[in-house]
Amino acid sequence: MTFVPRALKTLAVALLAVAAAHLILSDTLRLGFSAEASAALGSPQGYGADQAFTTALVNTALVLPLVLWAGLRIAGERKVGIPVLVASVAWMVTVWRGLDAIDDAPGALLPLPSLALVVAVAVLGSLVPRRTGSTGAAARVVTGQEGAGAGAGQGAGRGPHAS
């Protein structure tokens, strides 16, 4: 079965991507806590807690898809759009639903079942069958039918029956 190696590669890369995205999220939220604490003590650090919180969300939205896409491409996989898309959506929903669990205390983790669900969704997305045949313009060029409309295949050496 050709899906097993792809699924195992996606499993390994998705675990790494979720860990990296969670690390970036919790680290940036920790910066927000320190900004809030320093502002309360009267010595602001030059950025506010709201700015750090927004940065945490933007960074976490970018880290998972980028790490997942790059990791799968490095692992030799092609057409990785579906696993990246479904894992990114699952990650955003997980962060959205679990943010209250980690924004109250530094070092807190998102619920582990939610993180496992993101990885499982990525693996399931990698099992979606991909088209292997060429379509569109590439198929016409290969078969010698690169012209379109009336007179296609006629003229200066185009097509198998060029005169």
N, C-alpha and C positions, 0 to 999 in steps of 0.2 A: 504494500500500500504506500503510495507516494505522499500521503498526508502526514504520516507519522514523523518523519524528520522535520518537516516544516512546522508541525505543532510543537515538537520539542525545542526547536530553535526559538519559536515565538514564546514559549514558556520561559526559557532562560532570559531572553531579552526583555520580556514584559516584567519579570521580577526585578531586573536591574533598573528598568525605566520607572517602575512604581517606587522603588527605593530612592532613586535619585530625585524624583519629583516630590516625594514626601520629605526628604531631607531639605530641599530648597524651600518648601512651604514652611516647615517648622523652624528653620533657621531664620527666615525672613520675618516670621511672626515673632520670634524672639527679639529681633531688632526692634520691632514695634513695641514690645513690652519695655525694652530698655529706653526707647525714646519717650514713652509715656511716663516712665518712672523719673527720668531726668528732667522732663518738663515739670513734673509735680514738685521736684526738689528745687526748681528755679534755675537750672542750668541746661537749657535745651540744646540738643545735639545738631540742630540745623535742619532736621526733618521731623515731621510729626508722626504720630501713631497711625493716622489715617493714610498717610503717604506710604508708610512701611507695609500696612495691611494691603493696600492696593498693589504694591510691588510684589507682595507675596502671591497674590492671586494671579497676576499677569505672568510671573515667572513660572508658577506651577502649571499654568495653562500652556506654556511654551515648552517646558522641559520634557514632559512625558511624550508628546508626539515626536519631538525632535530626537530624543534618545531612542525611542522605539523604531522610528524610521531608519535612523543611521545604523542602529544595531542589526536590524534585519537585513539591510543592504550589505553590511560588512559580513554577515553570516551567509551571504550568497543568494538571498531571496530576492525575487523580482515581484513586481505588482503587489506591493505591501500596503496599498491604500485602504483596503477594507479593515485589516487588523488595526491599523493606526487610527482610522476614523472611529471605529466602535470603541476602542480602548480609550480614546480621548474623550468621547462623550461619557463613557462610564466613569472616567476619572473626574470629570467636571461635576457629574451628579454626586459622586462619592464625597468630593470636597465640599460641595454645596450642602449636602445633608449632614456631614460630619464635622463641619467647621466649629460648631459650638463645643464639641468635645475637646478640641485642641487649642482654642483661643483663650481658654481660661487659665491654663497652666503651661509654662515652658517645658518642653520635652515630652509633652503628651503625644500619643499616637492616635491616628484615625482607627476606628474599629477594624480589627484584623479580618473579620468576615467580609467587610466592604473592600478591603485591599485585595483579598483573595478573589472576590467577584470581578474586580477590574482585570486581574491576570487571566481569569477564566474566560471573560468576554473576549480578550485579545486572542487567546488560543482558539476559541470557537470561531472568531472572525477569520483566522488563518485557514480554517477548514472549508471555507466557502470555495467551491470549485471556480477555477479561473479559466477564461478562454485561452486556448493555446493556438488556435488558428489565426492567421492574419486576415484582416478585413480592410475594407476601404481602399484608399489609394495605394497602400503597400501591396495588396493583392493584385491590383490592376497592373502595377509596374512589373511585378514578378511574372505575370502571365502575358505580358506584352500588350496590354490593353490600356496604356496610359492616357490615351486621348479620350475625350468624352463627346457625345453628341454625334451629329452627322459627319461622316467621313473619318470616323475614328479608325485608326489602323492603316490609313492610306497616306501616301505621301513619302516624304524623305526618310525611307528606311524604317518606318514604324510598323510594328506588327509582323506576323509571320508571312503574310501575303503581300508585302509591299512591292510595288511595281517600279 
